Amino acid sequence: MNRHTICRQLGFTLIELLVVISIIGLLVALLLPALARANDSAKSVQSLAAMQQSMTAYNAYSTDHKDWLLFGYLPTSLYGKAVEAQVSGETIHGLAAQRYPLRFSNYQGDTWEMIYMHQDTPEVPADPSDAAFYNDAYALGVNPSIGINATFVGGDHSIGGFTNRNGQNVPRVGGLAVFRQHEIKEPSGLIAMSETRATSGGEITNDGLHLVTPPIKGSRKWTASGSEFELSSNELMGVPAGRFGEAAAVGFIDGHSEGIRPEELDDMRLWSNYASSEDDPSLR
């Protein structure tokens, strides 16, 4: 039995069958972008919800630490004591504890999925006797989806956010960074954390980074026009770029979160407690 006979028995001509197949293909082509947008929209809502939960934890940390904000990127010691973090009940020191995620995880209920929205959550090391325990713990805190605004909130030791006094590292109070809740002029307008994408070789990747880089950090680092970022540096940065749409999930000191587009984020008054304009030259 040939194809024409089969088509006649089914009540279709070959041409009609081909037309139907073409229409189905066209509908699928039209639906796929809409489904992709719907998927991105759902993930964007999830990112915003994760940021909101992180900001609740952020303020709980400040309450427990008598008005001190979560430290950003610490030196290896503070007030003469080695900086430490807890991983699977084990106390660890060194580079792994300098980054905020491991010091902050218990305030998030150790729910790592909250700050790893862009990829599978890295496995949390559980066995301290394992030779890879420390390295795995270190890796856990490097590339989360959410970066902290350490330059201006909580301090970044790599750019002088902390100072050596009497042989001890202490917060550089009066410098660029703010360290206490009561020092903040507008808590609802100062960024604490942001959805963050790391850069590599002058390109924005989909990886995360524990630090988010403001537009100006000693020098101009990036500029935004519309929905696009223009990088001014090839150094490693965490750009506040959204993964599931133009807007990035951003958390503010007062605890609220919202999605903000790139051109709106190119305003230093959102990043620094002391900025007097969008492009404050005193922050360079």
Secondary structure, 3 states (H helix, E strand, C coil): CCHHHHHHHHCCCHHHHHHHHHHHHHHHHHHHHHHHHHHHHHHHHHHHHHHHHHHHHHHHHHHHCCCECCCCECCCEECCEECEEEECCEEEECHHHHCHHHHHHHHHCCCHHHCCCCCCCCCCCCCCCCCCHHHHHHHHCCCCCEEECCCCECCEHHHCCEEEECCEEEECCCCCCECEHHHCCCHHHCEEEEECEEEECCEECCCCCCECCCCECCCECEEEECCEEEECCCCCCEECCCCCCCCEEEEECCCCEEEECHHHHCCHHHCCCCCCCCCCHHHC
